[in-house]
Amino acid sequence: MKRIKAFICVLFLLSASLFGCEVKSGVENKLKIVATIFPAYDFAHNIAGDSADVSLLLPPGVEAHSYEPTPKDMVLIQNCDIFICNGGESESWIDEIIDSLGDRDFTVIKMLDCAGKLLEEDEPDGAAQGNKGGDDLEYDEHIWTSPVICADICNKITDAMCKKDAGNSSEYKDRCIKYSDKLLSLSKDIEKTVEGSKRKELIFGDRFPFKYFADEYGLSYYAAFPGCSTQTEPSAAAMARLIEKTNEDKIPAIFYIEMSNRSVADTLSEATGAKELLFHSCHNLTRDELERGEDYLSLMRKNLENLQIALN
Ligand SMILES: [Zn+2]
């Protein structure tokens, strides 16, 4: 946090040096949008098309929870028209930066404001388990794992873009409708898969940033760690419970998430014979994934393919 304060202090000096000698052109008059994490960037990018410039602060392959803004990032934020963030605990640095910008006229969208409620923190014996009736609440800020909520987020982003750039509003609205249709069609396909599957239960030998996803589709879950916990070793009791559940319910596949060392999933797989499958949380993409043209929709479609295997 000290580093962030120091950055804020040099922000205005940098801003003057980086932008003071800029040659204005038509391109620079485009709406400027800055997003902190990949889903926010991807939604804004799909709605903006070529009519606005959208920047992502998180560099490719960087773990979202270890990100800290650089002075250059701060300048981008200071000069944008719309700033889109998730707004959870892992982005606590944001409020300080917004405060430092005083009454500057820019719109801040916190994706978490689209959530009906924030769940309270609860870590039952080092493992996350839930969706068995609502009495086992746990904190989760990964709101974008529900494609239905993502459609609400897209509407919010579109409203802000139309207000800031009324001249392109019909394009923004058209693109939003088309993109939301894809999100809702993905959601319908997930619903159908879950409805037609033998099981309604997920086992994660990893962190579990998918509470919004599980709740949306009525799936119960058992995971080594809740949310994006920084824990790396589950308790012996949590590990025993995961092995027991996997064996008891004859779960064919257990999940790990991207950028994981897979140590818990490996151990679980060895102990139970269940295969290991990736479930991508879409916090961020690697350079390789970006070069392959992956995005939120393509990764969630891959999650759906793996879900089909794990639930049958
Ligand atoms: Zn996370």
Boltz pocket constraint, residues with backbone or C-beta under 6 A from the ligand:
constraints:
  - pocket:
      binder: B
      contacts: [[A, 64], [A, 65], [A, 142], [A, 209], [A, 227], [A, 228], [A, 283]]
      max_distance: 6.0
